[in-house]
Amino acid sequence: MERANVVIVGGGIVGCAIASAVSKEWDDVFLLEQMPKLGMATSSRNSGVIHSGLYYLPGSLKARHALRGNRLTYEFCARHNVPHRNTGKLVVATTSEEEVELAALAERGRVNGVEGLRTIGRAGIRAREPNIIGRSAIEVPSTGIVSSEELVKTHARLARERGVNIVNQARVERMEPQQDSVRIWSTAGEIEARCLINSAGLYADEVAAMIGNKNYRIYPARGEYCEVVRSKSHLVNGLVYPLPHADHLGLGVHFTKTVWGTLLLGPNARYIQDKENYERDREPVEVFASAAQQMLPCLDVTDLRLGYSGIRPKLSSPGQKGPSDFVIERDPVHSYAVHLVGIESPGLTAAPSIAEHVLELASEILA
């Protein structure tokens, strides 16, 4: 059985960023991904937004890693020619009640260290987005968009160049903890790891359970998108979000102008039972149109086509109030294992900062 310094389970954006980071310090690093290609699940089925750190509870891992990850992601994309744009975004209030909540959200962003936030009125909204209707909005200059697939590929390429063994179609089937290592059996073969990094996304709870840690449970939540027909993609110039509400599962159905110039609407957010259920029981375009018309009344239901969907690994259960934070911690029993659980949005943005965090934990293990 081959023995490795580090085995990473999960080849999404976070797993690939970690692989790239740890390969600077150690050789004999393996990344095991169950799918035929890297980043095929949550990492490429999202809005492709580089988040600012606006929304998250001050002091949380989400706030910390979104803020630092924002800067690191822009620097990484510029250095490695990953398609991206620093577009900025608007978070729009459409009622007087929402304006009060908008002010509180702006203050949260300032506490988190998000720079350049300002509140604009109707005229300011029209100047940026002539077709959007709102009473006021937060202007967030550090938000942008990126090609998530290219971002994953670039982290993976750098990891490979530093000697990381990336193995696709390697679904982990069981693990056997040892005193100072863990034996891993996957569909690609057997390996022993001095340090296990569980970055398995939707399956992180199941991977943790394989070494006896049943403290985590992932609740899959599906987000579905519509695409606005090309002839109407000019209606929105950049990123436009509604004000998020505490009783909603996500940030609300929003508009995203992609790096390719297409206009996406979504996602919604609904809990599902099956972690593989991307397509069954999709919401009709009429539901998306109704939500969108509050900000963009000139949009017609005939302008929308059903797009792709993605599934988030949420730690918040149905009915639970408030969001959950990322979990990034060493296993309480088998200290050579690091678990990353509930890495949903803003995971794409946070990935390089999370990788730094995991590198510190791995250094403690492999010292």
C-alpha positions, 0 to 999 in steps of 0.5 A, spaced: 500 500 500 502 506 497 504 511 503 502 519 502 504 525 506 497 528 504 491 525 501 485 530 499 478 527 498 474 532 493 476 535 487 472 541 487 475 548 487 477 548 495 480 541 494 484 543 488 486 550 491 488 546 497 492 541 493 496 547 490 497 550 497 500 544 500 504 541 494 509 547 496 511 544 502 510 537 501 511 531 496 507 525 495 500 529 495 494 525 492 487 528 490 482 523 490 475 525 486 469 521 485 467 524 478 470 523 471 472 531 471 474 536 477 469 541 479 463 538 476 459 539 482 458 545 486 464 548 484 462 549 477 454 549 478 453 556 481 453 564 479 461 564 478 461 571 483 467 573 487 463 575 493 466 581 497 464 579 504 458 583 505 453 578 508 456 574 513 456 574 521 462 578 523 467 574 526 465 568 522 469 563 518 465 565 512 466 573 513 474 572 514 475 567 508 470 571 503 474 578 505 481 575 504 479 570 498 476 576 495 483 579 494 487 573 493 482 570 487 483 577 484 490 576 484 490 569 482 486 570 476 490 576 474 497 572 475 494 566 471 489 569 466 483 566 468 477 570 465 474 574 470 471 581 471 471 586 477 464 588 475 461 591 482 454 589 484 448 593 487 443 590 492 437 593 491 431 595 496 424 596 493 420 598 499 421 603 505 421 597 510 427 594 506 431 600 506 432 599 514 434 592 513 439 595 507 442 600 512 443 594 517 446 590 511 451 595 509 453 596 516 455 589 517 459 589 511 463 595 514 464 591 520 467 585 516 472 590 513 468 590 506 471 597 503 468 602 498 461 601 500 456 606 499 448 607 499 445 610 492 438 612 491 434 612 485 438 616 480 444 612 482 441 606 481 438 608 474 445 611 472 448 604 473 442 600 471 437 604 467 432 598 467 432 596 474 427 599 479 429 600 486 428 605 492 435 605 494 441 600 493 448 598 496 454 599 491 459 594 492 465 595 488 469 589 490 464 584 487 466 581 481 465 575 476 469 569 474 469 563 470 469 558 475 471 552 471 477 555 469 479 557 476 478 550 478 482 548 472 488 553 473 488 551 481 489 543 478 494 545 473 498 548 478 498 542 483 499 537 478 506 541 476 508 541 483 507 533 483 500 532 486 497 526 483 490 527 481 486 521 481 479 522 478 473 516 478 476 515 485 470 514 490 472 513 497 469 507 499 472 505 506 477 508 511 481 504 516 484 509 522 491 507 524 495 510 530 498 516 526 495 515 519 489 512 515 488 507 510 483 509 504 480 504 499 477 507 493 475 505 486 482 507 484 486 503 489 488 503 496 493 508 499 495 510 506 495 517 508 499 521 514 494 527 513 487 526 511 484 532 508 476 531 507 474 536 502 468 532 499 463 537 499 456 534 499 459 528 501 463 531 507 459 528 512 459 521 509 467 521 509 467 523 516 463 518 518 468 513 515 473 514 520 467 514 526 466 522 526 458 522 526 458 529 528 456 532 521 450 532 517 449 535 510 442 538 508 443 538 500 439 544 497 438 545 490 439 552 486 436 553 479 437 558 474 434 561 468 438 564 462 435 570 459 434 570 452 440 573 448 436 579 445 434 581 452 441 580 456 442 588 455 437 589 460 442 588 466 449 591 465 452 587 471 450 584 478 444 586 481 441 582 487 435 583 491 435 584 499 436 578 502 431 576 507 432 572 514 427 567 512 429 565 505 434 560 504 439 563 500 441 571 497 435 571 493 434 570 485 439 575 482 441 577 476 448 575 473 452 578 467 457 572 466 464 573 463 461 571 456 456 576 456 450 572 458 445 574 463 443 569 468 437 569 473 437 565 479 438 561 483 432 559 488 434 555 493 430 549 496 432 543 500 432 536 497 433 529 499 437 526 494 444 529 493 444 527 486 437 530 484 439 536 479 433 536 475 427 533 478 421 537 479 424 544 477 420 550 478 417 553 472 420 559 469 414 563 471 416 563 478 423 566 476 419 571 472 415 573 478 421 574 483 425 578 477 420 583 475 420 586 482 426 589 480 426 588 472 419 589 471 420 590 463 422 582 463 417 578 460 416 570 462 417 569 455 424 572 455 427 566 460 429 559 459 431 554 464 438 553 465 442 549 469 442 547 477 447 546 483 446 543 490 449 546 496 452 542 502 448 546 507 449 545 515 443 548 516 437 544 517 430 545 514 426 550 519 433 552 522 433 560 523 439 563 520 445 561 516 451 556 519 458 557 518 463 553 515 466 548 519 474 547 518 477 543 524 481 537 526 478 531 527 477 530 535 479 523 535 483 522 529 488 528 529 491 527 523 484 528 519 482 535 517 474 536 516 471 541 511 464 541 512 458 546 509 463 549 504 457 552 500 457 560 498 462 563 498 466 557 498 468 559 490 471 566 493 474 563 499 478 557 496 485 560 496 484 563 503 481 556 506 487 553 503 492 557 507 488 555 513 488 548 511 495 549 510 496 551 517 493 545 520 496 540 515 503 543 518 501 542 525 500 534 523 506 533 519 511 537 523 
